[in-house]
Amino acid sequence: GVITIFVGVGIWFLGFFALGSLFEGIGFLVGFIGVGTLIAGYLYPNTGKELTNAVEEFEKK
């Protein structure tokens, strides 16, 4: 998530200073994908035990 955000910022700077608006747009897109990944990392279970519990609860349904 954080790495993707910084890659997006880097691409945006590249477009802003050198290559034009297409790369600015691509930088925004990559950056927002990173933000979404970061948010998803906080919302969904991360540890193996949490994942196992989530799968077991789903299988009970």
PDBQT receptor file of N, H, CA, C and O in Angstrom, charges set to zero:
ATOM      1  N   GLY A   1       0.810  -1.191   0.000  1.00  0.00    +0.000 N 
ATOM      2  CA  GLY A   1       0.000   0.000   0.000  1.00  0.00    +0.000 C 
ATOM      3  C   GLY A   1       0.851   1.250   0.000  1.00  0.00    +0.000 C 
ATOM      4  O   GLY A   1       0.718   2.097  -0.884  1.00  0.00    +0.000 OA
ATOM      5  N   VAL A   2       1.728   1.373   0.990  1.00  0.00    +0.000 N 
ATOM      6  H   VAL A   2       1.836   0.686   1.708  1.00  0.00    +0.000 HD
ATOM      7  CA  VAL A   2       2.546   2.581   1.112  1.00  0.00    +0.000 C 
ATOM      8  C   VAL A   2       3.520   2.683  -0.057  1.00  0.00    +0.000 C 
ATOM      9  O   VAL A   2       3.736   3.770  -0.592  1.00  0.00    +0.000 OA
ATOM     10  N   ILE A   3       4.104   1.569  -0.450  1.00  0.00    +0.000 N 
ATOM     11  H   ILE A   3       3.929   0.686  -0.015  1.00  0.00    +0.000 HD
ATOM     12  CA  ILE A   3       5.033   1.574  -1.584  1.00  0.00    +0.000 C 
ATOM     13  C   ILE A   3       4.306   2.016  -2.851  1.00  0.00    +0.000 C 
ATOM     14  O   ILE A   3       4.838   2.803  -3.633  1.00  0.00    +0.000 OA
ATOM     15  N   THR A   4       3.094   1.511  -3.052  1.00  0.00    +0.000 N 
ATOM     16  H   THR A   4       2.661   0.871  -2.417  1.00  0.00    +0.000 HD
ATOM     17  CA  THR A   4       2.319   1.874  -4.237  1.00  0.00    +0.000 C 
ATOM     18  C   THR A   4       1.991   3.361  -4.240  1.00  0.00    +0.000 C 
ATOM     19  O   THR A   4       2.020   4.003  -5.290  1.00  0.00    +0.000 OA
ATOM     20  N   ILE A   5       1.680   3.912  -3.066  1.00  0.00    +0.000 N 
ATOM     21  H   ILE A   5       1.657   3.390  -2.213  1.00  0.00    +0.000 HD
ATOM     22  CA  ILE A   5       1.410   5.351  -2.972  1.00  0.00    +0.000 C 
ATOM     23  C   ILE A   5       2.639   6.142  -3.417  1.00  0.00    +0.000 C 
ATOM     24  O   ILE A   5       2.522   7.088  -4.195  1.00  0.00    +0.000 OA
ATOM     25  N   PHE A   6       3.817   5.754  -2.923  1.00  0.00    +0.000 N 
ATOM     26  H   PHE A   6       3.912   4.985  -2.291  1.00  0.00    +0.000 HD
ATOM     27  CA  PHE A   6       5.026   6.494  -3.280  1.00  0.00    +0.000 C 
ATOM     28  C   PHE A   6       5.404   6.307  -4.749  1.00  0.00    +0.000 C 
ATOM     29  O   PHE A   6       5.937   7.231  -5.364  1.00  0.00    +0.000 OA
ATOM     30  N   VAL A   7       5.142   5.147  -5.317  1.00  0.00    +0.000 N 
ATOM     31  H   VAL A   7       4.709   4.396  -4.817  1.00  0.00    +0.000 HD
ATOM     32  CA  VAL A   7       5.362   4.949  -6.753  1.00  0.00    +0.000 C 
ATOM     33  C   VAL A   7       4.440   5.884  -7.535  1.00  0.00    +0.000 C 
ATOM     34  O   VAL A   7       4.861   6.512  -8.506  1.00  0.00    +0.000 OA
ATOM     35  N   GLY A   8       3.182   5.971  -7.104  1.00  0.00    +0.000 N 
ATOM     36  H   GLY A   8       2.841   5.460  -6.315  1.00  0.00    +0.000 HD
ATOM     37  CA  GLY A   8       2.237   6.881  -7.753  1.00  0.00    +0.000 C 
ATOM     38  C   GLY A   8       2.688   8.327  -7.669  1.00  0.00    +0.000 C 
ATOM     39  O   GLY A   8       2.593   9.067  -8.649  1.00  0.00    +0.000 OA
ATOM     40  N   VAL A   9       3.178   8.736  -6.503  1.00  0.00    +0.000 N 
ATOM     41  H   VAL A   9       3.255   8.135  -5.708  1.00  0.00    +0.000 HD
ATOM     42  CA  VAL A   9       3.678  10.109  -6.345  1.00  0.00    +0.000 C 
ATOM     43  C   VAL A   9       4.879  10.337  -7.262  1.00  0.00    +0.000 C 
ATOM     44  O   VAL A   9       5.002  11.398  -7.875  1.00  0.00    +0.000 OA
ATOM     45  N   GLY A  10       5.757   9.348  -7.354  1.00  0.00    +0.000 N 
ATOM     46  H   GLY A  10       5.656   8.487  -6.856  1.00  0.00    +0.000 HD
ATOM     47  CA  GLY A  10       6.917   9.475  -8.236  1.00  0.00    +0.000 C 
ATOM     48  C   GLY A  10       6.521   9.608  -9.699  1.00  0.00    +0.000 C 
ATOM     49  O   GLY A  10       7.085  10.425 -10.426  1.00  0.00    +0.000 OA
ATOM     50  N   ILE A  11       5.553   8.808 -10.131  1.00  0.00    +0.000 N 
ATOM     51  H   ILE A  11       5.094   8.144  -9.540  1.00  0.00    +0.000 HD
ATOM     52  CA  ILE A  11       5.069   8.903 -11.514  1.00  0.00    +0.000 C 
ATOM     53  C   ILE A  11       4.404  10.257 -11.742  1.00  0.00    +0.000 C 
ATOM     54  O   ILE A  11       4.563  10.866 -12.800  1.00  0.00    +0.000 OA
ATOM     55  N   TRP A  12       3.651  10.726 -10.733  1.00  0.00    +0.000 N 
ATOM     56  H   TRP A  12       3.521  10.231  -9.874  1.00  0.00    +0.000 HD
ATOM     57  CA  TRP A  12       2.996  12.029 -10.868  1.00  0.00    +0.000 C 
ATOM     58  C   TRP A  12       4.036  13.135 -11.027  1.00  0.00    +0.000 C 
ATOM     59  O   TRP A  12       3.887  14.007 -11.884  1.00  0.00    +0.000 OA
ATOM     60  N   PHE A  13       5.102  13.104 -10.195  1.00  0.00    +0.000 N 
ATOM     61  H   PHE A  13       5.222  12.396  -9.500  1.00  0.00    +0.000 HD
ATOM     62  CA  PHE A  13       6.161  14.105 -10.321  1.00  0.00    +0.000 C 
ATOM     63  C   PHE A  13       6.835  14.026 -11.683  1.00  0.00    +0.000 C 
ATOM     64  O   PHE A  13       7.156  15.055 -12.279  1.00  0.00    +0.000 OA
ATOM     65  N   LEU A  14       7.049  12.822 -12.173  1.00  0.00    +0.000 N 
ATOM     66  H   LEU A  14       6.789  11.986 -11.688  1.00  0.00    +0.000 HD
ATOM     67  CA  LEU A  14       7.650  12.651 -13.490  1.00  0.00    +0.000 C 
ATOM     68  C   LEU A  14       6.783  13.319 -14.560  1.00  0.00    +0.000 C 
ATOM     69  O   LEU A  14       7.293  14.009 -15.443  1.00  0.00    +0.000 OA
ATOM     70  N   GLY A  15       5.472  13.107 -14.470  1.00  0.00    +0.000 N 
ATOM     71  H   GLY A  15       5.058  12.547 -13.752  1.00  0.00    +0.000 HD
ATOM     72  CA  GLY A  15       4.573  13.748 -15.420  1.00  0.00    +0.000 C 
ATOM     73  C   GLY A  15       4.502  15.248 -15.234  1.00  0.00    +0.000 C 
ATOM     74  O   GLY A  15       4.443  15.995 -16.211  1.00  0.00    +0.000 OA
ATOM     75  N   PHE A  16       4.508  15.698 -13.987  1.00  0.00    +0.000 N 
ATOM     76  H   PHE A  16       4.556  15.091 -13.194  1.00  0.00    +0.000 HD
ATOM     77  CA  PHE A  16       4.383  17.126 -13.692  1.00  0.00    +0.000 C 
ATOM     78  C   PHE A  16       5.585  17.909 -14.200  1.00  0.00    +0.000 C 
ATOM     79  O   PHE A  16       5.438  19.004 -14.743  1.00  0.00    +0.000 OA
ATOM     80  N   PHE A  17       6.774  17.341 -14.022  1.00  0.00    +0.000 N 
ATOM     81  H   PHE A  17       6.893  16.451 -13.581  1.00  0.00    +0.000 HD
ATOM     82  CA  PHE A  17       7.987  18.077 -14.373  1.00  0.00    +0.000 C 
ATOM     83  C   PHE A  17       8.510  17.784 -15.773  1.00  0.00    +0.000 C 
ATOM     84  O   PHE A  17       9.207  18.622 -16.346  1.00  0.00    +0.000 OA
ATOM     85  N   ALA A  18       8.192  16.609 -16.350  1.00  0.00    +0.000 N 
ATOM     86  H   ALA A  18       7.626  15.928 -15.885  1.00  0.00    +0.000 HD
ATOM     87  CA  ALA A  18       8.862  16.259 -17.597  1.00  0.00    +0.000 C 
ATOM     88  C   ALA A  18       7.929  15.771 -18.700  1.00  0.00    +0.000 C 
ATOM     89  O   ALA A  18       8.001  16.275 -19.821  1.00  0.00    +0.000 OA
ATOM     90  N   LEU A  19       7.067  14.818 -18.421  1.00  0.00    +0.000 N 
ATOM     91  H   LEU A  19       7.009  14.408 -17.510  1.00  0.00    +0.000 HD
ATOM     92  CA  LEU A  19       6.434  14.079 -19.507  1.00  0.00    +0.000 C 
ATOM     93  C   LEU A  19       4.984  14.447 -19.802  1.00  0.00    +0.000 C 
ATOM     94  O   LEU A  19       4.442  13.990 -20.808  1.00  0.00    +0.000 OA
ATOM     95  N   GLY A  20       4.348  15.240 -18.983  1.00  0.00    +0.000 N 
ATOM     96  H   GLY A  20       4.788  15.612 -18.165  1.00  0.00    +0.000 HD
ATOM     97  CA  GLY A  20       3.019  15.704 -19.336  1.00  0.00    +0.000 C 
ATOM     98  C   GLY A  20       1.890  15.096 -18.535  1.00  0.00    +0.000 C 
ATOM     99  O   GLY A  20       2.089  14.295 -17.622  1.00  0.00    +0.000 OA
ATOM    100  N   SER A  21       0.687  15.516 -18.920  1.00  0.00    +0.000 N 
ATOM    101  H   SER A  21       0.525  16.167 -19.662  1.00  0.00    +0.000 HD
ATOM    102  CA  SER A  21      -0.504  15.218 -18.124  1.00  0.00    +0.000 C 
ATOM    103  C   SER A  21      -0.880  13.739 -18.112  1.00  0.00    +0.000 C 
ATOM    104  O   SER A  21      -1.507  13.284 -17.156  1.00  0.00    +0.000 OA
ATOM    105  N   LEU A  22      -0.517  12.979 -19.139  1.00  0.00    +0.000 N 
ATOM    106  H   LEU A  22      -0.007  13.349 -19.915  1.00  0.00    +0.000 HD
ATOM    107  CA  LEU A  22      -0.830  11.547 -19.138  1.00  0.00    +0.000 C 
ATOM    108  C   LEU A  22      -0.182  10.865 -17.932  1.00  0.00    +0.000 C 
ATOM    109  O   LEU A  22      -0.822  10.071 -17.241  1.00  0.00    +0.000 OA
ATOM    110  N   PHE A  23       1.077  11.178 -17.688  1.00  0.00    +0.000 N 
ATOM    111  H   PHE A  23       1.597  11.822 -18.249  1.00  0.00    +0.000 HD
ATOM    112  CA  PHE A  23       1.774  10.564 -16.557  1.00  0.00    +0.000 C 
ATOM    113  C   PHE A  23       1.273  11.101 -15.223  1.00  0.00    +0.000 C 
ATOM    114  O   PHE A  23       1.325  10.397 -14.215  1.00  0.00    +0.000 OA
ATOM    115  N   GLU A  24       0.784  12.349 -15.204  1.00  0.00    +0.000 N 
ATOM    116  H   GLU A  24       0.742  12.921 -16.023  1.00  0.00    +0.000 HD
ATOM    117  CA  GLU A  24       0.160  12.855 -13.985  1.00  0.00    +0.000 C 
ATOM    118  C   GLU A  24      -1.074  12.021 -13.650  1.00  0.00    +0.000 C 
ATOM    119  O   GLU A  24      -1.276  11.645 -12.496  1.00  0.00    +0.000 OA
ATOM    120  N   GLY A  25      -1.895  11.734 -14.653  1.00  0.00    +0.000 N 
ATOM    121  H   GLY A  25      -1.730  12.039 -15.591  1.00  0.00    +0.000 HD
ATOM    122  CA  GLY A  25      -3.094  10.920 -14.442  1.00  0.00    +0.000 C 
ATOM    123  C   GLY A  25      -2.754   9.507 -14.011  1.00  0.00    +0.000 C 
ATOM    124  O   GLY A  25      -3.399   8.949 -13.124  1.00  0.00    +0.000 OA
ATOM    125  N   ILE A  26      -1.742   8.927 -14.638  1.00  0.00    +0.000 N 
ATOM    126  H   ILE A  26      -1.218   9.380 -15.359  1.00  0.00    +0.000 HD
ATOM    127  CA  ILE A  26      -1.316   7.573 -14.256  1.00  0.00    +0.000 C 
ATOM    128  C   ILE A  26      -0.799   7.578 -12.817  1.00  0.00    +0.000 C 
ATOM    129  O   ILE A  26      -1.061   6.643 -12.060  1.00  0.00    +0.000 OA
ATOM    130  N   GLY A  27      -0.076   8.613 -12.444  1.00  0.00    +0.000 N 
ATOM    131  H   GLY A  27       0.137   9.372 -13.060  1.00  0.00    +0.000 HD
ATOM    132  CA  GLY A  27       0.428   8.728 -11.075  1.00  0.00    +0.000 C 
ATOM    133  C   GLY A  27      -0.694   8.807 -10.064  1.00  0.00    +0.000 C 
ATOM    134  O   GLY A  27      -0.632   8.169  -9.013  1.00  0.00    +0.000 OA
ATOM    135  N   PHE A  28      -1.741   9.602 -10.379  1.00  0.00    +0.000 N 
ATOM    136  H   PHE A  28      -1.791  10.120 -11.233  1.00  0.00    +0.000 HD
ATOM    137  CA  PHE A  28      -2.903   9.667  -9.490  1.00  0.00    +0.000 C 
ATOM    138  C   PHE A  28      -3.565   8.302  -9.364  1.00  0.00    +0.000 C 
ATOM    139  O   PHE A  28      -3.919   7.878  -8.264  1.00  0.00    +0.000 OA
ATOM    140  N   LEU A  29      -3.730   7.617 -10.484  1.00  0.00    +0.000 N 
ATOM    141  H   LEU A  29      -3.441   7.961 -11.378  1.00  0.00    +0.000 HD
ATOM    142  CA  LEU A  29      -4.371   6.301 -10.474  1.00  0.00    +0.000 C 
ATOM    143  C   LEU A  29      -3.587   5.319  -9.605  1.00  0.00    +0.000 C 
ATOM    144  O   LEU A  29      -4.166   4.638  -8.759  1.00  0.00    +0.000 OA
ATOM    145  N   VAL A  30      -2.292   5.247  -9.809  1.00  0.00    +0.000 N 
ATOM    146  H   VAL A  30      -1.821   5.800 -10.497  1.00  0.00    +0.000 HD
ATOM    147  CA  VAL A  30      -1.459   4.328  -9.024  1.00  0.00    +0.000 C 
ATOM    148  C   VAL A  30      -1.487   4.719  -7.548  1.00  0.00    +0.000 C 
ATOM    149  O   VAL A  30      -1.549   3.852  -6.676  1.00  0.00    +0.000 OA
ATOM    150  N   GLY A  31      -1.441   6.007  -7.271  1.00  0.00    +0.000 N 
ATOM    151  H   GLY A  31      -1.390   6.711  -7.980  1.00  0.00    +0.000 HD
ATOM    152  CA  GLY A  31      -1.486   6.471  -5.887  1.00  0.00    +0.000 C 
ATOM    153  C   GLY A  31      -2.781   6.096  -5.193  1.00  0.00    +0.000 C 
ATOM    154  O   GLY A  31      -2.766   5.658  -4.043  1.00  0.00    +0.000 OA
ATOM    155  N   PHE A  32      -3.910   6.267  -5.887  1.00  0.00    +0.000 N 
ATOM    156  H   PHE A  32      -3.921   6.624  -6.821  1.00  0.00    +0.000 HD
ATOM    157  CA  PHE A  32      -5.193   5.919  -5.275  1.00  0.00    +0.000 C 
ATOM    158  C   PHE A  32      -5.367   4.411  -5.136  1.00  0.00    +0.000 C 
ATOM    159  O   PHE A  32      -6.038   3.952  -4.212  1.00  0.00    +0.000 OA
ATOM    160  N   ILE A  33      -4.776   3.636  -6.037  1.00  0.00    +0.000 N 
ATOM    161  H   ILE A  33      -4.231   4.009  -6.788  1.00  0.00    +0.000 HD
ATOM    162  CA  ILE A  33      -4.764   2.179  -5.844  1.00  0.00    +0.000 C 
ATOM    163  C   ILE A  33      -4.005   1.855  -4.553  1.00  0.00    +0.000 C 
ATOM    164  O   ILE A  33      -4.424   0.987  -3.788  1.00  0.00    +0.000 OA
ATOM    165  N   GLY A  34      -2.907   2.539  -4.316  1.00  0.00    +0.000 N 
ATOM    166  H   GLY A  34      -2.566   3.244  -4.938  1.00  0.00    +0.000 HD
ATOM    167  CA  GLY A  34      -2.154   2.345  -3.078  1.00  0.00    +0.000 C 
ATOM    168  C   GLY A  34      -2.958   2.719  -1.847  1.00  0.00    +0.000 C 
ATOM    169  O   GLY A  34      -2.899   2.025  -0.832  1.00  0.00    +0.000 OA
ATOM    170  N   VAL A  35      -3.718   3.821  -1.925  1.00  0.00    +0.000 N 
ATOM    171  H   VAL A  35      -3.767   4.385  -2.749  1.00  0.00    +0.000 HD
ATOM    172  CA  VAL A  35      -4.569   4.223  -0.799  1.00  0.00    +0.000 C 
ATOM    173  C   VAL A  35      -5.624   3.158  -0.542  1.00  0.00    +0.000 C 
ATOM    174  O   VAL A  35      -5.882   2.805   0.609  1.00  0.00    +0.000 OA
ATOM    175  N   GLY A  36      -6.236   2.643  -1.603  1.00  0.00    +0.000 N 
ATOM    176  H   GLY A  36      -6.026   2.930  -2.538  1.00  0.00    +0.000 HD
ATOM    177  CA  GLY A  36      -7.238   1.586  -1.445  1.00  0.00    +0.000 C 
ATOM    178  C   GLY A  36      -6.651   0.329  -0.836  1.00  0.00    +0.000 C 
ATOM    179  O   GLY A  36      -7.280  -0.312   0.006  1.00  0.00    +0.000 OA
ATOM    180  N   THR A  37      -5.452  -0.023  -1.257  1.00  0.00    +0.000 N 
ATOM    181  H   THR A  37      -4.941   0.498  -1.941  1.00  0.00    +0.000 HD
ATOM    182  CA  THR A  37      -4.780  -1.194  -0.694  1.00  0.00    +0.000 C 
ATOM    183  C   THR A  37      -4.468  -0.985   0.782  1.00  0.00    +0.000 C 
ATOM    184  O   THR A  37      -4.616  -1.901   1.591  1.00  0.00    +0.000 OA
ATOM    185  N   LEU A  38      -4.038   0.215   1.127  1.00  0.00    +0.000 N 
ATOM    186  H   LEU A  38      -3.918   0.960   0.471  1.00  0.00    +0.000 HD
ATOM    187  CA  LEU A  38      -3.731   0.532   2.519  1.00  0.00    +0.000 C 
ATOM    188  C   LEU A  38      -4.982   0.443   3.387  1.00  0.00    +0.000 C 
ATOM    189  O   LEU A  38      -4.938  -0.125   4.478  1.00  0.00    +0.000 OA
ATOM    190  N   ILE A  39      -6.090   0.997   2.915  1.00  0.00    +0.000 N 
ATOM    191  H   ILE A  39      -6.126   1.459   2.029  1.00  0.00    +0.000 HD
ATOM    192  CA  ILE A  39      -7.352   0.937   3.660  1.00  0.00    +0.000 C 
ATOM    193  C   ILE A  39      -7.818  -0.510   3.789  1.00  0.00    +0.000 C 
ATOM    194  O   ILE A  39      -8.258  -0.926   4.861  1.00  0.00    +0.000 OA
ATOM    195  N   ALA A  40      -7.727  -1.273   2.714  1.00  0.00    +0.000 N 
ATOM    196  H   ALA A  40      -7.370  -0.936   1.843  1.00  0.00    +0.000 HD
ATOM    197  CA  ALA A  40      -8.142  -2.680   2.763  1.00  0.00    +0.000 C 
ATOM    198  C   ALA A  40      -7.298  -3.469   3.754  1.00  0.00    +0.000 C 
ATOM    199  O   ALA A  40      -7.804  -4.393   4.390  1.00  0.00    +0.000 OA
ATOM    200  N   GLY A  41      -6.041  -3.130   3.897  1.00  0.00    +0.000 N 
ATOM    201  H   GLY A  41      -5.630  -2.379   3.381  1.00  0.00    +0.000 HD
ATOM    202  CA  GLY A  41      -5.186  -3.799   4.860  1.00  0.00    +0.000 C 
ATOM    203  C   GLY A  41      -5.643  -3.597   6.288  1.00  0.00    +0.000 C 
ATOM    204  O   GLY A  41      -5.431  -4.461   7.138  1.00  0.00    +0.000 OA
ATOM    205  N   TYR A  42      -6.270  -2.458   6.561  1.00  0.00    +0.000 N 
ATOM    206  H   TYR A  42      -6.441  -1.755   5.870  1.00  0.00    +0.000 HD
ATOM    207  CA  TYR A  42      -6.787  -2.209   7.904  1.00  0.00    +0.000 C 
ATOM    208  C   TYR A  42      -8.164  -2.822   8.112  1.00  0.00    +0.000 C 
ATOM    209  O   TYR A  42      -8.518  -3.165   9.240  1.00  0.00    +0.000 OA
ATOM    210  N   LEU A  43      -8.946  -2.968   7.049  1.00  0.00    +0.000 N 
ATOM    211  H   LEU A  43      -8.658  -2.690   6.133  1.00  0.00    +0.000 HD
ATOM    212  CA  LEU A  43     -10.319  -3.451   7.190  1.00  0.00    +0.000 C 
ATOM    213  C   LEU A  43     -10.427  -4.963   7.229  1.00  0.00    +0.000 C 
ATOM    214  O   LEU A  43     -11.331  -5.499   7.869  1.00  0.00    +0.000 OA
ATOM    215  N   TYR A  44      -9.530  -5.656   6.564  1.00  0.00    +0.000 N 
ATOM    216  H   TYR A  44      -8.795  -5.220   6.044  1.00  0.00    +0.000 HD
ATOM    217  CA  TYR A  44      -9.637  -7.107   6.447  1.00  0.00    +0.000 C 
ATOM    218  C   TYR A  44      -8.623  -7.796   7.354  1.00  0.00    +0.000 C 
ATOM    219  O   TYR A  44      -7.583  -7.220   7.670  1.00  0.00    +0.000 OA
ATOM    220  N   PRO A  45      -8.919  -9.028   7.774  1.00  0.00    +0.000 N 
ATOM    221  CA  PRO A  45      -8.018  -9.720   8.708  1.00  0.00    +0.000 C 
ATOM    222  C   PRO A  45      -6.635  -9.955   8.112  1.00  0.00    +0.000 C 
ATOM    223  O   PRO A  45      -6.483 -10.244   6.925  1.00  0.00    +0.000 OA
ATOM    224  N   ASN A  46      -5.642  -9.823   8.972  1.00  0.00    +0.000 N 
ATOM    225  H   ASN A  46      -5.766  -9.588   9.936  1.00  0.00    +0.000 HD
ATOM    226  CA  ASN A  46      -4.258  -9.924   8.512  1.00  0.00    +0.000 C 
ATOM    227  C   ASN A  46      -3.554 -11.183   8.994  1.00  0.00    +0.000 C 
ATOM    228  O   ASN A  46      -2.779 -11.776   8.245  1.00  0.00    +0.000 OA
ATOM    229  N   THR A  47      -3.805 -11.599  10.215  1.00  0.00    +0.000 N 
ATOM    230  H   THR A  47      -4.435 -11.118  10.824  1.00  0.00    +0.000 HD
ATOM    231  CA  THR A  47      -3.056 -12.729  10.762  1.00  0.00    +0.000 C 
ATOM    232  C   THR A  47      -3.640 -14.048  10.282  1.00  0.00    +0.000 C 
ATOM    233  O   THR A  47      -4.791 -14.110   9.848  1.00  0.00    +0.000 OA
ATOM    234  N   GLY A  48      -2.841 -15.093  10.365  1.00  0.00    +0.000 N 
ATOM    235  H   GLY A  48      -1.906 -15.042  10.718  1.00  0.00    +0.000 HD
ATOM    236  CA  GLY A  48      -3.295 -16.417   9.947  1.00  0.00    +0.000 C 
ATOM    237  C   GLY A  48      -4.479 -16.897  10.750  1.00  0.00    +0.000 C 
ATOM    238  O   GLY A  48      -5.401 -17.503  10.202  1.00  0.00    +0.000 OA
ATOM    239  N   LYS A  49      -4.465 -16.634  12.050  1.00  0.00    +0.000 N 
ATOM    240  H   LYS A  49      -3.716 -16.142  12.495  1.00  0.00    +0.000 HD
ATOM    241  CA  LYS A  49      -5.572 -17.073  12.900  1.00  0.00    +0.000 C 
ATOM    242  C   LYS A  49      -6.872 -16.367  12.511  1.00  0.00    +0.000 C 
ATOM    243  O   LYS A  49      -7.928 -16.997  12.444  1.00  0.00    +0.000 OA
ATOM    244  N   GLU A  50      -6.793 -15.060  12.255  1.00  0.00    +0.000 N 
ATOM    245  H   GLU A  50      -5.936 -14.549  12.309  1.00  0.00    +0.000 HD
ATOM    246  CA  GLU A  50      -7.992 -14.322  11.840  1.00  0.00    +0.000 C 
ATOM    247  C   GLU A  50      -8.513 -14.840  10.506  1.00  0.00    +0.000 C 
ATOM    248  O   GLU A  50      -9.723 -14.966  10.319  1.00  0.00    +0.000 OA
ATOM    249  N   LEU A  51      -7.606 -15.140   9.579  1.00  0.00    +0.000 N 
ATOM    250  H   LEU A  51      -6.623 -15.038   9.731  1.00  0.00    +0.000 HD
ATOM    251  CA  LEU A  51      -8.028 -15.673   8.284  1.00  0.00    +0.000 C 
ATOM    252  C   LEU A  51      -8.684 -17.036   8.445  1.00  0.00    +0.000 C 
ATOM    253  O   LEU A  51      -9.705 -17.317   7.818  1.00  0.00    +0.000 OA
ATOM    254  N   THR A  52      -8.096 -17.884   9.286  1.00  0.00    +0.000 N 
ATOM    255  H   THR A  52      -7.267 -17.656   9.795  1.00  0.00    +0.000 HD
ATOM    256  CA  THR A  52      -8.673 -19.209   9.527  1.00  0.00    +0.000 C 
ATOM    257  C   THR A  52     -10.061 -19.084  10.134  1.00  0.00    +0.000 C 
ATOM    258  O   THR A  52     -10.984 -19.785   9.720  1.00  0.00    +0.000 OA
ATOM    259  N   ASN A  53     -10.216 -18.202  11.106  1.00  0.00    +0.000 N 
ATOM    260  H   ASN A  53      -9.466 -17.633  11.442  1.00  0.00    +0.000 HD
ATOM    261  CA  ASN A  53     -11.530 -17.995  11.719  1.00  0.00    +0.000 C 
ATOM    262  C   ASN A  53     -12.541 -17.478  10.705  1.00  0.00    +0.000 C 
ATOM    263  O   ASN A  53     -13.695 -17.907  10.709  1.00  0.00    +0.000 OA
ATOM    264  N   ALA A  54     -12.123 -16.561   9.836  1.00  0.00    +0.000 N 
ATOM    265  H   ALA A  54     -11.186 -16.213   9.832  1.00  0.00    +0.000 HD
ATOM    266  CA  ALA A  54     -13.034 -16.025   8.827  1.00  0.00    +0.000 C 
ATOM    267  C   ALA A  54     -13.480 -17.121   7.868  1.00  0.00    +0.000 C 
ATOM    268  O   ALA A  54     -14.655 -17.180   7.505  1.00  0.00    +0.000 OA
ATOM    269  N   VAL A  55     -12.562 -17.990   7.452  1.00  0.00    +0.000 N 
ATOM    270  H   VAL A  55     -11.608 -17.942   7.746  1.00  0.00    +0.000 HD
ATOM    271  CA  VAL A  55     -12.907 -19.088   6.541  1.00  0.00    +0.000 C 
ATOM    272  C   VAL A  55     -13.840 -20.069   7.233  1.00  0.00    +0.000 C 
ATOM    273  O   VAL A  55     -14.812 -20.525   6.630  1.00  0.00    +0.000 OA
ATOM    274  N   GLU A  56     -13.559 -20.403   8.492  1.00  0.00    +0.000 N 
ATOM    275  H   GLU A  56     -12.770 -20.032   8.981  1.00  0.00    +0.000 HD
ATOM    276  CA  GLU A  56     -14.417 -21.340   9.220  1.00  0.00    +0.000 C 
ATOM    277  C   GLU A  56     -15.825 -20.778   9.405  1.00  0.00    +0.000 C 
ATOM    278  O   GLU A  56     -16.804 -21.513   9.275  1.00  0.00    +0.000 OA
ATOM    279  N   GLU A  57     -15.937 -19.486   9.706  1.00  0.00    +0.000 N 
ATOM    280  H   GLU A  57     -15.142 -18.888   9.811  1.00  0.00    +0.000 HD
ATOM    281  CA  GLU A  57     -17.258 -18.870   9.840  1.00  0.00    +0.000 C 
ATOM    282  C   GLU A  57     -18.002 -18.880   8.510  1.00  0.00    +0.000 C 
ATOM    283  O   GLU A  57     -19.214 -19.093   8.476  1.00  0.00    +0.000 OA
ATOM    284  N   PHE A  58     -17.280 -18.650   7.417  1.00  0.00    +0.000 N 
ATOM    285  H   PHE A  58     -16.296 -18.477   7.445  1.00  0.00    +0.000 HD
ATOM    286  CA  PHE A  58     -17.916 -18.669   6.099  1.00  0.00    +0.000 C 
ATOM    287  C   PHE A  58     -18.399 -20.071   5.753  1.00  0.00    +0.000 C 
ATOM    288  O   PHE A  58     -19.477 -20.234   5.181  1.00  0.00    +0.000 OA
ATOM    289  N   GLU A  59     -17.607 -21.082   6.097  1.00  0.00    +0.000 N 
ATOM    290  H   GLU A  59     -16.731 -20.949   6.561  1.00  0.00    +0.000 HD
ATOM    291  CA  GLU A  59     -17.983 -22.461   5.776  1.00  0.00    +0.000 C 
ATOM    292  C   GLU A  59     -19.185 -22.927   6.583  1.00  0.00    +0.000 C 
ATOM    293  O   GLU A  59     -19.915 -23.810   6.133  1.00  0.00    +0.000 OA
ATOM    294  N   LYS A  60     -19.411 -22.359   7.760  1.00  0.00    +0.000 N 
ATOM    295  H   LYS A  60     -18.818 -21.641   8.126  1.00  0.00    +0.000 HD
ATOM    296  CA  LYS A  60     -20.573 -22.720   8.572  1.00  0.00    +0.000 C 
ATOM    297  C   LYS A  60     -21.876 -22.272   7.920  1.00  0.00    +0.000 C 
ATOM    298  O   LYS A  60     -22.923 -22.877   8.153  1.00  0.00    +0.000 OA
ATOM    299  N   LYS A  61     -21.823 -21.227   7.112  1.00  0.00    +0.000 N 
ATOM    300  H   LYS A  61     -20.973 -20.736   6.923  1.00  0.00    +0.000 HD
ATOM    301  CA  LYS A  61     -23.036 -20.675   6.489  1.00  0.00    +0.000 C 
ATOM    302  C   LYS A  61     -23.532 -21.525   5.386  1.00  0.00    +0.000 C 
ATOM    303  O   LYS A  61     -24.542 -21.199   4.762  1.00  0.00    +0.000 OA
TER     304      LYS A  61
